[in-house]
Amino acid sequence: MGLPATQSPQLEPSMDVASPCVGKCSLDFFGVCKGCRRTREEITAWTRLSNSEKQQVVLRIVGTY
């Protein structure tokens, strides 16, 4: 289930975003974690990202399933 194509999600800049890590860390050939679907760069930068940036990562991850 997803959002209709005409709607975009409303982001909450002040919302504290938890790490999407599921503890099954293994990078594929392209440098994407097989567990959480974050890129190597996203994993490395996670603690330095703003909440808005973290939300963008999570939205991308959800869109890949």
Secondary structure per residue as TSV (DSSP state, phi and psi in degrees):
chain	resnum	aa	ss	phi	psi
A	1	M	-	360.0	142.2
A	2	G	-	-148.7	-173.2
A	3	L	-	-83.6	145.0
A	4	P	-	-58.6	151.9
A	5	A	T	-59.0	-24.0
A	6	T	T	-84.6	-9.7
A	7	Q	-	-109.0	144.1
A	8	S	-	-118.8	147.9
A	9	P	-	-66.0	147.8
A	10	Q	-	-91.1	121.9
A	11	L	-	-90.3	146.8
A	12	E	-	-113.1	96.6
A	13	P	T	-56.9	-28.6
A	14	S	T	-89.7	-6.8
A	15	M	S	-69.6	128.4
A	16	D	-	-76.9	119.7
A	17	V	-	-98.8	122.0
A	18	A	-	-77.2	154.1
A	19	S	-	-64.5	137.5
A	20	P	-	-81.4	6.4
A	21	C	-	-57.3	134.1
A	22	V	-	-114.0	10.4
A	23	G	S	74.5	17.8
A	24	K	-	-119.8	60.8
A	25	C	-	-77.7	119.4
A	26	S	-	-163.4	119.4
A	27	L	B	-84.3	138.3
A	28	D	-	-83.7	-174.8
A	29	F	T	-57.6	-30.5
A	30	F	T	-91.4	2.7
A	31	G	S	81.0	26.7
A	32	V	B	-110.5	131.8
A	33	C	B	-66.1	131.3
A	34	K	T	-72.0	-18.9
A	35	G	T	-86.1	-57.6
A	36	C	T	-103.6	-10.5
A	37	R	-	72.7	12.4
A	38	R	-	-82.1	153.1
A	39	T	B	-77.2	164.1
A	40	R	H	-55.7	-42.2
A	41	E	H	-65.6	-40.5
A	42	E	H	-65.7	-39.4
A	43	I	H	-64.0	-47.3
A	44	T	H	-63.3	-38.8
A	45	A	H	-88.9	-6.9
A	46	W	G	-47.6	-47.4
A	47	T	G	-70.0	-18.3
A	48	R	G	-97.8	-8.0
A	49	L	S	-75.5	148.0
A	50	S	-	-73.7	164.4
A	51	N	H	-59.6	-38.0
A	52	S	H	-62.5	-42.0
A	53	E	H	-66.0	-40.3
A	54	K	H	-62.8	-41.3
A	55	Q	H	-63.1	-37.4
A	56	Q	H	-63.4	-40.6
A	57	V	H	-61.8	-47.9
A	58	V	H	-61.6	-42.0
A	59	L	H	-62.3	-38.5
A	60	R	H	-64.8	-42.6
A	61	I	H	-60.9	-47.6
A	62	V	H	-61.2	-35.6
A	63	G	H	-71.0	-13.7
A	64	T	T	-89.5	-7.6
A	65	Y	-	-94.1	360.0
